[in-house]
Amino acid sequence: MTKETAGVVRESGQAGGGPGTLYIVATPIGNLEDLSPRAEKVLSSVAVVAAEDTRHSGRLLQHLGLRKPMIALHEHNERERVERVLNELQAGKDLALISDAGTPLISDPGYIVVREARALGIRVSPIPGACALVTALSAAGLPTDRFLFAGFLPAKRNGRKAALESLKREQATLVFYESPHRILDTLADMVEVLGSGRELVLGRELTKTFETFYSGRAEAVLDELQSDPHGTRGEFVVVVRGAESSGDAAGESGLDVDKLLALLLAELPVKKAARIVAELTGGSKNELYQRALGLKER
């Protein structure tokens, strides 16, 4: 049943004969034991399962001893499959939406289906569970009071560097997903754009047998990954400490930034002096450059 007041649609439990429920079901990101009993119960009860990859998800259903009609719904066909999904729901069938791993819609397909279903007043019910970004954040040891999830960075280097440039002053912890064939290039760009001293934590193969965390300065993590023969295997979550103001960086490092800049400016160009202090304190190169310019003028 739905109620609409002043343009607001409120969903409630469905009465008999009404449309079915669209369940957004989180599935394991690696370890099958992470599937919740509630998620298993819902998958057992629904009439249809919409999955990002029916072959991949079919193995999960087989593991659970389930046989269900499936609809392939991925980033390349979501717009075309919306009508079919909605027809199933409006016919009174309950339907589960799942992705290859983790929580649907989090850097995965499903946004269009959920939006259209809600617009029609169809009940949408989330079944929470595993999510790679939350899993990585919980174990990274970086601030979690504010974070910004940026999904996958652009595949091409120029676009990736531009995206990082737009985020380099963001003070919230940054979280990215990355694929094995781009992880080294992405880390190299982070070193170049965010600074070699920026702290980050890299989670690889989370919840799986070879789960590994690499943490430290960006440059050190890149070196460690390059030296690890298994370093580019699996899926990655990159958690990056947010930017700090020059004053905050100075306070944490215990260094007198202005004094250090003044000493370096006596021997070095402004740009180089600012870069060295940024490396030592973890501060923003641009902010320190402006600060150094001011000291030089004085």
C-alpha positions as CSV (number, residue, x, y, z in Angstrom):
1,M,0.0,0.0,0.0
2,T,1.2,3.5,-0.6
3,K,0.1,6.9,0.6
4,E,0.8,10.2,-1.2
5,T,0.6,13.6,0.5
6,A,1.9,16.8,-1.0
7,G,3.9,15.0,-3.6
8,V,5.5,12.6,-1.1
9,V,5.1,8.9,-1.6
10,R,5.2,6.8,1.6
11,E,5.6,3.1,1.3
12,S,4.2,0.6,3.7
13,G,3.6,-3.1,3.9
14,Q,1.9,-4.5,0.9
15,A,-1.7,-5.8,1.1
16,G,-2.7,-8.9,-0.8
17,G,-3.2,-8.4,-4.5
18,G,-0.9,-5.4,-4.7
19,P,2.5,-5.2,-6.3
20,G,5.4,-7.2,-5.0
21,T,8.4,-6.0,-3.0
22,L,11.8,-5.2,-4.5
23,Y,14.4,-6.4,-2.1
24,I,17.9,-5.0,-2.3
25,V,20.0,-7.9,-1.0
26,A,23.7,-7.5,0.0
27,T,25.7,-10.6,-0.9
28,P,29.2,-11.6,0.3
29,I,32.3,-9.8,-1.1
30,G,34.3,-13.0,-0.8
31,N,33.5,-15.2,2.2
32,L,30.2,-16.9,1.7
33,E,29.7,-17.2,5.5
34,D,29.0,-13.4,5.5
35,L,25.6,-13.9,3.9
36,S,23.1,-13.1,6.6
37,P,20.3,-15.5,7.5
38,R,17.8,-12.8,6.6
39,A,19.3,-12.5,3.1
40,E,19.2,-16.2,2.6
41,K,15.6,-16.3,3.7
42,V,14.6,-13.5,1.3
43,L,16.5,-15.2,-1.6
44,S,14.6,-18.4,-0.8
45,S,11.2,-16.6,-0.8
46,V,11.3,-14.3,-3.8
47,A,9.9,-15.3,-7.2
48,V,12.6,-13.7,-9.3
49,V,16.3,-12.7,-8.9
50,A,17.8,-9.8,-10.9
51,A,21.5,-10.2,-10.9
52,E,24.5,-8.3,-12.4
53,D,26.0,-11.6,-13.7
54,T,23.6,-14.5,-13.8
55,R,26.4,-17.0,-14.1
56,H,28.2,-15.6,-11.1
57,S,25.1,-15.2,-9.0
58,G,23.8,-18.6,-10.1
59,R,26.7,-20.2,-8.3
60,L,25.6,-18.4,-5.1
61,L,22.1,-19.6,-5.5
62,Q,23.4,-23.1,-6.2
63,H,25.4,-23.0,-3.0
64,L,22.2,-22.2,-1.2
65,G,20.4,-25.0,-2.9
66,L,18.1,-22.6,-4.7
67,R,16.7,-22.5,-8.3
68,K,15.2,-19.2,-9.3
69,P,14.2,-17.5,-12.5
70,M,16.9,-14.8,-13.1
71,I,17.1,-11.5,-15.0
72,A,20.5,-10.2,-16.1
73,L,20.7,-6.6,-15.0
74,H,24.0,-4.8,-15.5
75,E,25.4,-1.4,-16.3
76,H,25.0,-1.9,-20.1
77,N,21.4,-3.1,-20.1
78,E,19.7,-1.6,-17.0
79,R,17.6,0.9,-18.9
80,E,16.3,-1.8,-21.2
81,R,15.5,-4.2,-18.4
82,V,13.7,-1.7,-16.1
83,E,10.3,-2.4,-17.7
84,R,10.6,-6.1,-17.3
85,V,11.6,-5.8,-13.7
86,L,8.7,-3.4,-13.0
87,N,6.2,-5.7,-14.8
88,E,7.2,-8.6,-12.6
89,L,6.8,-6.5,-9.5
90,Q,3.4,-5.0,-10.6
91,A,2.2,-8.6,-11.3
92,G,2.6,-9.2,-7.6
93,K,5.9,-11.0,-7.6
94,D,8.6,-10.3,-5.0
95,L,12.0,-9.7,-6.6
96,A,15.5,-9.6,-5.2
97,L,18.2,-7.4,-6.7
98,I,21.7,-8.6,-6.1
99,S,25.1,-7.6,-7.5
100,D,28.2,-9.7,-8.1
101,A,29.4,-8.9,-4.6
102,G,28.5,-6.6,-1.7
103,T,25.6,-4.1,-1.6
104,P,23.8,-3.3,-4.8
105,L,24.0,0.2,-6.1
106,I,27.3,1.0,-4.3
107,S,29.3,1.4,-7.5
108,D,27.1,-1.2,-9.0
109,P,23.9,-1.2,-11.1
110,G,20.4,-0.8,-9.7
111,Y,19.9,2.9,-9.3
112,I,17.5,3.2,-12.2
113,V,15.4,0.2,-11.2
114,V,15.1,1.4,-7.6
115,R,14.2,5.0,-8.6
116,E,11.5,3.8,-11.0
117,A,10.1,1.4,-8.5
118,R,9.9,4.0,-5.8
119,A,8.3,6.5,-8.2
120,L,5.5,3.9,-8.8
121,G,5.0,3.4,-5.0
122,I,6.4,-0.1,-5.1
123,R,7.9,-1.1,-1.8
124,V,11.7,-1.2,-1.8
125,S,13.2,-3.0,1.2
126,P,17.0,-3.1,1.9
127,I,18.6,-6.3,3.2
128,P,21.9,-5.1,4.6
129,G,25.1,-7.0,4.7
130,A,28.6,-6.9,3.3
131,C,30.0,-3.8,1.6
132,A,33.6,-3.4,0.6
133,L,33.9,0.3,1.3
134,V,32.6,-0.1,4.9
135,T,34.6,-3.2,5.4
136,A,37.8,-1.4,4.4
137,L,37.0,1.7,6.4
138,S,36.4,-0.3,9.6
139,A,39.9,-1.8,9.5
140,A,42.0,1.0,7.9
141,G,42.7,2.9,11.1
142,L,42.0,6.3,9.4
143,P,39.3,8.8,10.5
144,T,35.8,7.6,9.8
145,D,33.8,10.5,11.2
146,R,33.7,12.0,7.7
147,F,34.4,10.1,4.5
148,L,33.8,10.5,0.8
149,F,33.3,7.5,-1.4
150,A,34.4,8.2,-5.0
151,G,34.0,4.8,-6.5
152,F,36.3,4.0,-9.4
153,L,38.6,6.7,-10.7
154,P,38.6,7.3,-14.5
155,A,40.5,4.6,-16.5
156,K,42.6,7.0,-18.5
157,R,45.5,8.8,-16.8
158,N,44.5,12.3,-17.6
159,G,41.0,11.9,-16.3
160,R,42.3,10.1,-13.2
161,K,44.8,12.8,-12.4
162,A,42.1,15.5,-12.9
163,A,39.7,13.6,-10.6
164,L,42.5,13.4,-7.9
165,E,43.3,17.1,-8.3
166,S,39.7,17.9,-7.6
167,L,39.8,15.9,-4.4
168,K,43.3,16.7,-3.1
169,R,42.0,19.4,-0.7
170,E,39.1,17.3,0.6
171,Q,39.5,16.9,4.3
172,A,37.3,13.9,4.6
173,T,38.8,10.4,4.3
174,L,38.7,9.3,0.7
175,V,37.6,5.8,-0.4
176,F,38.1,4.4,-3.9
177,Y,37.6,1.0,-5.6
178,E,40.2,-0.1,-8.1
179,S,40.9,-3.1,-10.4
180,P,44.1,-5.2,-10.4
181,H,45.3,-4.0,-13.8
182,R,45.1,-0.3,-12.9
183,I,46.1,-0.3,-9.2
184,L,49.8,0.5,-9.7
185,D,49.0,3.3,-12.1
186,T,46.4,4.7,-9.7
187,L,48.8,4.6,-6.8
188,A,51.5,6.3,-8.9
189,D,49.1,9.1,-9.8
190,M,48.2,9.4,-6.1
191,V,51.8,9.8,-5.2
192,E,52.2,12.5,-7.9
193,V,49.0,14.4,-7.2
194,L,48.3,13.9,-3.5
195,G,51.9,13.7,-2.5
196,S,54.2,10.9,-1.6
197,G,53.7,11.5,2.1
198,R,49.9,11.2,2.0
199,E,48.8,8.3,4.3
200,L,46.8,5.6,2.8
201,V,45.6,2.0,3.4
202,L,45.1,-0.5,0.6
203,G,42.8,-3.4,1.2
204,R,43.2,-6.4,-1.2
205,E,41.0,-9.4,-1.4
206,L,38.9,-8.4,1.6
207,T,37.3,-11.3,3.5
208,K,39.0,-13.8,1.2
209,T,41.8,-16.3,1.9
210,F,44.6,-13.9,0.9
211,E,43.2,-10.8,2.4
212,T,46.0,-8.3,2.8
213,F,46.3,-4.7,4.0
214,Y,49.1,-2.4,3.0
215,S,49.4,0.9,4.9
216,G,51.7,3.9,5.2
217,R,52.9,6.8,3.1
218,A,51.6,6.6,-0.5
219,E,55.1,6.1,-2.0
220,A,56.0,3.3,0.5
221,V,52.7,1.5,-0.2
222,L,53.4,1.7,-4.0
223,D,56.9,0.3,-3.5
224,E,55.6,-2.5,-1.3
225,L,52.9,-3.4,-3.8
226,Q,55.4,-3.5,-6.6
227,S,57.7,-5.8,-4.7
228,D,54.8,-8.2,-3.7
229,P,54.5,-10.9,-6.4
230,H,50.8,-11.2,-5.6
231,G,50.3,-7.4,-5.2
232,T,48.3,-6.9,-8.4
233,R,45.9,-9.8,-7.9
234,G,42.4,-9.4,-6.7
235,E,40.1,-6.5,-6.1
236,F,41.2,-3.4,-4.2
237,V,39.8,-0.7,-1.9
238,V,42.0,2.3,-1.4
239,V,41.4,4.4,1.7
240,V,43.3,7.8,1.8
241,R,43.6,10.2,4.7
242,G,42.0,13.5,3.9
243,A,43.9,16.7,3.4
244,E,45.0,18.8,6.3
245,S,45.6,22.5,6.5
246,S,49.2,23.6,6.8
247,G,48.6,24.5,10.4
248,D,47.2,21.0,11.2
249,A,50.1,19.3,9.5
250,A,52.6,21.4,11.4
251,G,50.9,20.6,14.7
252,E,50.9,16.8,14.0
253,S,54.5,16.8,12.8
254,G,55.8,19.0,15.6
255,L,57.6,21.2,13.0
256,D,57.6,25.0,12.8
257,V,56.5,25.3,9.2
258,D,57.3,29.0,8.7
259,K,60.7,28.6,10.2
260,L,61.4,25.5,8.0
261,L,60.2,27.3,4.9
262,A,62.3,30.4,5.7
263,L,65.4,28.2,6.1
264,L,64.8,26.4,2.8
265,L,63.9,29.6,0.9
266,A,67.4,31.0,1.7
267,E,68.8,28.3,-0.5
268,L,66.0,27.0,-2.8
269,P,63.3,28.3,-5.1
270,V,59.8,28.7,-3.7
271,K,58.3,25.7,-5.4
272,K,61.0,23.3,-4.3
273,A,60.9,24.6,-0.7
274,A,57.2,24.1,-0.6
275,R,57.4,20.6,-2.0
276,I,60.0,19.6,0.6
277,V,57.9,20.9,3.5
278,A,54.8,19.2,2.1
279,E,56.8,15.9,2.1
280,L,57.9,16.4,5.7
281,T,54.6,17.5,7.1
282,G,52.0,15.9,4.9
283,G,50.5,19.3,4.2
284,S,49.1,20.6,0.9
285,K,51.8,21.6,-1.6
286,N,49.6,24.4,-3.0
287,E,48.9,25.8,0.5
288,L,52.5,25.7,1.4
289,Y,53.5,27.3,-1.9
290,Q,51.2,30.2,-1.2
291,R,52.6,30.4,2.3
292,A,56.2,30.3,1.0
293,L,55.4,33.1,-1.5
294,G,54.2,35.3,1.4
295,L,57.4,34.6,3.4
296,K,59.5,35.4,0.3
297,E,57.7,38.7,-0.3
298,R,58.3,39.7,3.4
